[in-house]
Amino acid sequence: MSDSEQNGSNQNTGETAEAQEERAEPAEQRAPTPEDKLGEAQAEAARLREQLLRTAADFDNFRKRSRREAEDAQRRGRETILKDLLPVFDNLERAASHAESAPDAKSVAEGVRIVAKQFVDTLDRMGIKRIAAVGKPFDPSVHEAIQQIESTEHPAGVVIAEVQPGYMQGDYLLRAAMVVVSKGSPGEPASEAS
């Protein structure tokens, strides 16, 4: 064989090898069959299901932890309030036991007044304020009228007596004050309370 024939046959062999490689590649990169697609979809579904179960478990743990933290915060808040109020209760008990053996009521009354002031001071430290009522115009947002009385001393719509005090914590109404409101003089026409 001549060199040119060998080169030609090498070229044919080279072309044949390249053609074979090109034919081999499409066989490896063949189009996925429906079974392949189904298997991939099932694997993806299993992965997503596992991820969903993990996320649901994480959320459930978060919800339980949040509930537990909220309960702990409420418990700590109650403990703080009780720790502030226990000295008042202790002094009230002392006043009650002293009242049994006290020779005069004046000293007992003074002791009770001191305990009441201690209680008001404790509420003040907690941010709880007593609602001013007597002598003020009736305000339905903080007062609860339980009675109306004719009065020559007070104009209509003014609180003349407090039956039970009301309290606020900041802007939040804890308890409305139960009050008696003036109707005005007996001859005066009743006006609407504001």
Backbone bond lengths (Angstrom), bond angles and torsions (degrees), N, CA, C in turn:
res aa  C-N    CA-C-N  psi(-1)  N-CA   C-N-CA  omega(-1)  CA-C   N-CA-C  phi
1 M - - - 1.441 - - 1.506 109.04 -
2 S 1.270 113.40 144.41 1.448 117.88 179.93 1.525 108.94 -86.27
3 D 1.316 114.10 167.03 1.470 118.98 -179.28 1.505 111.06 -63.41
4 S 1.279 115.36 -38.25 1.457 117.57 -179.92 1.503 111.09 -67.06
5 E 1.353 117.03 -34.44 1.446 119.49 178.25 1.530 110.30 -69.65
6 Q 1.348 116.24 -38.87 1.450 119.40 178.20 1.513 110.73 -65.95
7 N 1.317 117.71 -41.51 1.463 121.42 177.28 1.510 109.69 -62.30
8 G 1.305 115.20 -41.47 1.464 119.19 179.40 1.501 110.42 -64.96
9 S 1.342 115.86 -42.94 1.458 117.41 179.20 1.525 110.54 -68.98
10 N 1.345 117.74 -33.96 1.467 120.39 175.64 1.519 110.17 -65.15
11 Q 1.320 115.09 -39.12 1.459 117.70 178.53 1.510 109.46 -65.29
12 N 1.314 116.34 -40.54 1.460 119.27 178.24 1.525 109.39 -64.73
13 T 1.314 116.56 -41.21 1.449 120.55 178.69 1.528 109.20 -65.48
14 G 1.324 117.10 -41.47 1.464 120.77 178.29 1.504 110.69 -64.30
15 E 1.313 116.93 -41.10 1.453 120.14 178.47 1.514 109.90 -67.17
16 T 1.287 115.38 -38.63 1.441 119.41 -179.63 1.526 109.84 -65.88
17 A 1.315 117.86 -40.74 1.462 121.02 179.30 1.530 109.97 -66.24
18 E 1.356 115.28 -40.49 1.470 118.31 178.67 1.520 110.37 -66.43
19 A 1.303 115.66 -40.45 1.457 119.79 179.27 1.524 110.38 -65.17
20 Q 1.327 114.84 -37.78 1.455 118.50 178.08 1.529 110.61 -66.22
21 E 1.359 116.30 -39.71 1.463 119.53 178.78 1.528 110.30 -64.62
22 E 1.347 115.43 -40.23 1.462 118.78 179.18 1.525 110.28 -65.38
23 R 1.317 116.19 -37.36 1.445 119.12 178.30 1.525 111.08 -71.89
24 A 1.328 117.54 -31.89 1.462 121.19 -179.17 1.536 110.47 -72.31
25 E 1.342 117.00 -37.45 1.470 120.21 -178.88 1.520 112.05 -60.95
26 P 1.295 118.67 -48.90 1.466 116.98 179.89 1.522 111.85 -61.31
27 A 1.307 118.84 -28.91 1.454 120.15 178.47 1.527 109.46 -67.18
28 E 1.374 116.63 -37.97 1.451 119.49 178.46 1.523 110.86 -74.97
29 Q 1.320 116.64 -33.27 1.454 121.10 -179.26 1.516 110.75 -99.62
30 R 1.252 116.46 33.30 1.463 119.96 -177.48 1.528 110.67 -64.70
31 A 1.265 117.81 159.26 1.465 123.51 -178.90 1.524 109.31 -65.65
32 P 1.394 116.21 138.21 1.466 118.22 -179.67 1.533 110.83 -65.23
33 T 1.301 113.84 141.62 1.459 119.42 179.33 1.515 108.87 -83.80
34 P 1.305 118.66 164.09 1.467 120.72 176.98 1.529 111.99 -57.23
35 E 1.345 117.58 -33.12 1.456 120.17 178.03 1.522 110.59 -66.20
36 D 1.352 116.34 -39.16 1.469 120.57 177.39 1.529 109.85 -63.34
37 K 1.325 116.01 -46.07 1.469 120.40 179.56 1.523 110.80 -61.75
38 L 1.327 117.11 -41.37 1.463 121.17 179.03 1.526 110.22 -63.50
39 G 1.325 116.95 -44.11 1.459 120.93 179.00 1.529 111.89 -61.60
40 E 1.339 116.25 -42.44 1.460 120.57 177.94 1.530 110.62 -64.06
41 A 1.323 116.10 -43.01 1.469 120.53 -179.95 1.529 110.60 -65.04
42 Q 1.317 116.87 -40.20 1.462 120.01 178.44 1.528 110.98 -66.23
43 A 1.326 117.26 -39.02 1.469 120.85 178.39 1.532 109.75 -65.56
44 E 1.324 116.38 -43.12 1.476 120.90 178.56 1.534 110.11 -64.17
45 A 1.327 116.82 -41.89 1.468 120.47 178.80 1.531 110.05 -63.59
46 A 1.319 118.23 -40.95 1.464 121.21 178.85 1.530 110.45 -64.68
47 R 1.350 115.98 -41.57 1.470 119.78 178.48 1.529 110.45 -63.75
48 L 1.323 117.60 -45.08 1.465 121.08 179.55 1.532 111.83 -65.83
49 R 1.328 116.24 -36.97 1.472 119.81 178.04 1.525 110.40 -63.72
50 E 1.344 115.13 -43.88 1.468 120.07 178.77 1.530 110.40 -62.64
51 Q 1.334 116.03 -40.72 1.466 120.60 178.64 1.537 110.28 -65.42
52 L 1.322 116.91 -40.88 1.461 121.37 178.62 1.526 111.05 -63.60
53 L 1.320 116.98 -43.48 1.464 120.32 178.50 1.527 111.09 -62.84
54 R 1.342 117.30 -40.93 1.464 120.27 177.66 1.523 110.74 -64.02
55 T 1.334 116.56 -42.74 1.473 120.66 179.93 1.524 110.39 -65.07
56 A 1.323 117.65 -41.68 1.467 120.99 178.59 1.532 110.55 -63.90
57 A 1.314 117.18 -40.26 1.472 120.32 178.53 1.527 110.32 -66.76
58 D 1.337 117.03 -41.27 1.467 120.57 177.43 1.521 110.73 -61.71
59 F 1.329 116.45 -42.97 1.467 120.10 -179.83 1.528 110.69 -65.25
60 D 1.313 117.36 -41.33 1.465 121.02 178.85 1.526 110.17 -62.42
61 N 1.320 117.01 -42.55 1.468 120.61 177.17 1.529 111.00 -63.89
62 F 1.338 116.35 -40.69 1.468 120.65 178.11 1.530 110.59 -62.52
63 R 1.332 116.26 -44.35 1.464 120.75 -179.86 1.532 110.51 -61.78
64 K 1.325 117.52 -44.54 1.464 121.21 178.98 1.531 111.18 -64.28
65 R 1.336 116.39 -42.18 1.465 120.42 179.74 1.530 110.41 -65.26
66 S 1.329 116.92 -41.68 1.473 120.75 179.03 1.528 110.86 -63.32
67 R 1.313 117.11 -43.18 1.467 121.16 178.50 1.528 110.31 -62.46
68 R 1.323 116.07 -43.76 1.464 120.87 -179.95 1.538 110.15 -64.19
69 E 1.338 117.63 -41.63 1.463 121.00 178.89 1.525 111.15 -65.01
70 A 1.337 117.30 -39.98 1.470 120.51 178.49 1.527 110.41 -64.72
71 E 1.332 116.97 -42.36 1.466 120.45 178.21 1.526 110.81 -64.07
72 D 1.329 116.72 -39.68 1.467 120.04 177.82 1.523 111.02 -64.42
73 A 1.334 116.85 -40.66 1.471 120.25 179.15 1.526 110.68 -64.64
74 Q 1.327 117.49 -40.70 1.467 120.40 177.04 1.524 110.64 -64.12
75 R 1.314 116.72 -42.50 1.465 120.90 179.55 1.528 110.21 -62.79
76 R 1.331 117.02 -45.42 1.466 120.09 178.69 1.528 110.64 -63.33
77 G 1.333 117.55 -37.40 1.471 120.78 177.62 1.520 111.21 -63.64
78 R 1.336 116.85 -44.19 1.471 120.28 177.25 1.523 110.70 -63.22
79 E 1.331 116.63 -41.39 1.464 119.92 179.38 1.520 110.88 -60.82
80 T 1.322 116.74 -42.60 1.468 120.70 179.99 1.521 110.57 -61.98
81 I 1.325 116.54 -45.42 1.470 120.57 179.64 1.526 110.21 -63.15
82 L 1.329 116.62 -45.44 1.467 119.59 -179.55 1.518 111.74 -63.88
83 K 1.334 117.31 -38.55 1.466 119.59 178.03 1.529 110.68 -62.74
84 D 1.336 116.57 -34.59 1.468 120.11 177.42 1.526 111.72 -72.70
85 L 1.339 117.26 -34.21 1.460 120.50 -175.90 1.532 114.07 -87.19
86 L 1.316 117.93 -21.88 1.465 119.93 -177.76 1.530 113.61 -59.43
87 P 1.333 120.66 -40.86 1.469 118.44 176.01 1.533 112.93 -60.38
88 V 1.325 116.91 -35.37 1.472 120.56 177.34 1.527 108.96 -63.48
89 F 1.327 115.90 -45.53 1.466 120.10 179.70 1.527 110.69 -63.01
90 D 1.339 116.30 -41.38 1.471 119.94 178.45 1.525 110.53 -58.65
91 N 1.327 116.88 -46.18 1.465 120.79 -179.67 1.524 111.58 -66.82
92 L 1.312 117.14 -34.13 1.466 120.53 177.11 1.528 110.14 -65.45
93 E 1.320 116.99 -41.94 1.464 120.73 176.11 1.530 111.16 -62.25
94 R 1.320 116.80 -41.80 1.470 120.49 178.11 1.528 110.31 -61.68
95 A 1.346 116.35 -42.79 1.466 120.39 179.33 1.524 110.21 -63.05
96 A 1.338 117.35 -41.31 1.466 120.98 -179.91 1.530 110.74 -65.22
97 S 1.326 117.28 -42.75 1.467 118.81 179.63 1.529 111.04 -69.73
98 H 1.309 117.88 -33.20 1.469 121.68 177.40 1.536 110.39 -70.25
99 A 1.326 117.00 -32.27 1.472 120.98 -178.39 1.529 110.86 -62.57
100 E 1.325 117.33 -32.99 1.462 120.88 -178.85 1.531 111.96 -66.65
101 S 1.333 116.67 -32.24 1.465 119.10 -176.92 1.533 112.95 -109.03
102 A 1.307 118.39 2.22 1.470 121.33 -177.57 1.526 110.79 -73.56
103 P 1.326 116.20 136.39 1.462 119.72 179.79 1.526 112.51 -75.32
104 D 1.336 117.88 -26.00 1.464 119.21 179.60 1.535 110.44 -133.59
105 A 1.297 115.64 151.51 1.459 121.73 -177.93 1.524 111.84 -75.02
106 K 1.323 116.53 -19.89 1.457 120.59 -177.95 1.530 111.42 -62.22
107 S 1.321 117.48 -44.41 1.471 120.40 -179.69 1.529 110.85 -67.24
108 V 1.324 117.89 -36.26 1.468 121.72 177.56 1.528 109.81 -65.00
109 A 1.329 116.20 -45.74 1.461 120.80 179.54 1.521 110.23 -60.44
110 E 1.313 117.62 -41.27 1.470 121.43 179.07 1.528 110.22 -64.16
111 G 1.321 117.63 -42.07 1.466 121.36 177.54 1.516 111.87 -62.37
112 V 1.312 117.89 -41.71 1.467 122.01 179.05 1.532 109.84 -65.53
113 R 1.351 116.49 -39.69 1.466 120.03 177.51 1.533 111.37 -61.42
114 I 1.320 116.40 -40.60 1.468 120.96 179.01 1.528 110.31 -64.04
115 V 1.328 116.48 -42.52 1.474 120.60 178.73 1.530 110.06 -65.68
116 A 1.318 118.29 -40.84 1.462 121.56 178.82 1.529 110.03 -62.18
117 K 1.337 117.16 -41.67 1.470 120.43 178.10 1.520 109.88 -64.45
118 Q 1.327 117.72 -40.29 1.467 121.16 177.59 1.531 110.04 -60.81
119 F 1.321 115.99 -40.31 1.471 120.38 179.36 1.530 110.59 -65.05
120 V 1.325 117.73 -44.96 1.467 121.70 178.74 1.527 110.26 -62.27
121 D 1.320 117.47 -41.37 1.469 121.01 177.89 1.532 111.21 -63.53
122 T 1.320 116.52 -39.32 1.466 120.97 178.02 1.520 110.45 -64.69
123 L 1.326 117.57 -44.43 1.462 120.61 177.12 1.523 110.77 -61.47
124 D 1.326 116.06 -39.90 1.464 120.86 179.79 1.534 110.57 -61.61
125 R 1.336 117.63 -41.63 1.466 121.11 177.46 1.528 111.23 -63.24
126 M 1.321 117.14 -29.73 1.465 121.84 178.51 1.524 112.18 -81.79
127 G 1.323 116.97 -4.42 1.467 120.30 -179.34 1.514 112.87 85.52
128 I 1.331 117.24 16.36 1.465 121.54 -179.68 1.523 108.19 -100.91
129 K 1.323 116.13 122.50 1.466 121.82 -177.45 1.524 110.05 -115.60
130 R 1.325 114.86 144.93 1.463 120.98 175.89 1.527 108.11 -79.62
131 I 1.319 116.25 139.28 1.465 121.45 -179.73 1.524 108.85 -80.73
132 A 1.327 115.64 127.12 1.465 120.14 176.11 1.523 107.84 -70.61
133 A 1.326 116.49 133.65 1.460 118.66 -175.55 1.526 112.34 -130.59
134 V 1.323 118.62 -58.67 1.467 122.17 -172.33 1.528 110.10 -62.34
135 G 1.353 114.65 128.40 1.455 121.21 179.17 1.519 113.44 86.53
136 K 1.301 117.98 -6.23 1.471 122.44 -179.80 1.523 109.71 -96.15
137 P 1.318 117.24 154.68 1.476 119.49 174.51 1.535 109.45 -64.04
138 F 1.312 116.13 144.74 1.466 121.22 179.27 1.530 109.12 -62.84
139 D 1.331 116.28 128.80 1.472 122.81 178.72 1.526 107.40 -125.54
140 P 1.328 118.14 107.60 1.473 120.10 -176.43 1.525 114.00 -63.91
141 S 1.331 118.12 -14.52 1.459 119.06 178.95 1.529 111.74 -77.76
142 V 1.357 118.08 -19.81 1.470 120.25 179.69 1.528 112.98 -130.08
143 H 1.334 117.02 -10.50 1.469 121.08 179.94 1.519 109.94 -115.67
144 E 1.324 115.49 147.61 1.462 121.72 173.37 1.527 106.82 -121.80
145 A 1.329 115.99 110.93 1.468 120.26 -178.23 1.517 109.20 -77.45
146 I 1.324 115.85 124.67 1.466 119.23 177.60 1.523 110.97 -108.21
147 Q 1.346 115.79 -9.98 1.470 118.74 -179.42 1.530 108.38 -162.95
148 Q 1.335 114.63 150.31 1.461 121.52 172.02 1.514 107.75 -121.72
149 I 1.329 116.09 134.78 1.459 121.32 -177.91 1.525 108.76 -130.40
150 E 1.319 115.25 140.85 1.466 119.33 173.57 1.520 108.10 -70.06
151 S 1.322 116.30 137.93 1.465 120.52 -178.12 1.522 109.60 -145.33
152 T 1.304 115.14 132.31 1.465 119.27 175.44 1.529 109.89 -86.25
153 E 1.314 118.05 -17.28 1.461 122.04 -177.09 1.535 113.16 -86.73
154 H 1.326 116.94 -25.96 1.463 120.50 -175.36 1.529 110.22 -123.69
155 P 1.328 117.63 139.60 1.469 119.66 176.51 1.530 110.53 -69.44
156 A 1.299 116.76 164.83 1.468 121.99 -179.61 1.532 109.96 -62.88
157 G 1.316 115.08 141.98 1.462 120.71 176.72 1.512 114.89 86.10
158 V 1.329 118.25 7.70 1.464 121.43 179.25 1.525 108.72 -105.31
159 V 1.324 115.79 139.85 1.468 121.47 178.75 1.528 107.54 -73.11
160 I 1.356 115.78 124.79 1.471 119.04 -179.69 1.518 112.94 -107.24
161 A 1.321 117.76 -16.61 1.461 120.19 177.63 1.526 109.42 -153.70
162 E 1.335 114.42 150.12 1.460 121.26 177.40 1.522 107.90 -113.64
163 V 1.331 116.14 120.67 1.463 120.80 179.88 1.528 109.97 -87.02
164 Q 1.335 115.70 -39.92 1.465 121.01 178.57 1.532 107.13 -144.12
165 P 1.342 117.31 128.36 1.467 118.61 -177.77 1.523 112.09 -68.94
166 G 1.313 114.72 153.62 1.460 121.56 175.93 1.515 109.29 -108.54
167 Y 1.339 116.66 158.64 1.458 121.01 -177.09 1.520 110.32 -137.96
168 M 1.347 114.70 146.13 1.461 121.87 176.26 1.515 108.57 -127.06
169 Q 1.315 114.99 146.64 1.462 120.85 171.72 1.515 105.96 -117.85
170 G 1.325 115.52 101.97 1.459 120.20 -173.31 1.522 108.62 66.98
171 D 1.322 116.93 -123.38 1.465 121.83 177.79 1.525 112.23 -95.03
172 Y 1.317 117.34 -0.24 1.466 121.97 -175.82 1.529 110.20 -94.01
173 L 1.326 115.91 126.32 1.466 121.39 178.71 1.524 109.43 -80.56
174 L 1.336 115.91 115.43 1.459 120.09 176.90 1.522 110.61 -80.25
175 R 1.355 115.17 -44.35 1.463 120.48 179.87 1.521 107.89 -155.53
176 A 1.324 115.47 132.11 1.464 120.23 177.52 1.525 109.50 -73.49
177 A 1.330 115.86 148.33 1.465 120.71 177.47 1.525 108.79 -78.62
178 M 1.335 117.30 130.73 1.468 121.81 175.48 1.525 106.69 -85.80
179 V 1.342 116.14 121.78 1.462 119.62 -171.71 1.525 112.02 -134.14
180 V 1.329 113.13 162.60 1.462 122.31 172.79 1.525 105.48 -108.00
181 V 1.331 115.97 130.61 1.460 121.39 -174.62 1.524 109.55 -112.41
182 S 1.323 115.45 143.65 1.466 121.40 179.16 1.529 110.62 -77.68
183 K 1.353 115.13 138.69 1.463 121.28 172.50 1.529 109.79 -89.02
184 G 1.307 115.87 -13.68 1.464 120.57 -174.72 1.518 109.33 101.37
185 S 1.329 117.06 -168.97 1.478 122.22 179.37 1.510 109.67 -67.79
186 P 1.339 117.57 155.62 1.458 120.73 179.90 1.534 112.65 -58.75
187 G 1.309 119.76 -33.25 1.458 121.43 -178.63 1.522 112.90 -89.98
188 E 1.327 118.22 -10.56 1.455 122.43 -176.18 1.526 110.03 -80.63
189 P 1.345 119.01 137.12 1.456 120.46 177.54 1.523 110.09 -68.25
190 A 1.317 117.16 142.00 1.467 121.71 -178.83 1.506 109.92 -69.40
191 S 1.332 115.57 134.75 1.472 119.88 176.99 1.518 108.53 -111.09
192 E 1.320 115.01 160.50 1.468 119.96 -179.15 1.514 109.73 -74.32
193 A 1.310 116.83 134.80 1.463 121.28 176.39 1.519 107.93 -77.15
194 S 1.301 115.92 142.78 1.465 118.39 -179.30 1.492 111.51 -88.69
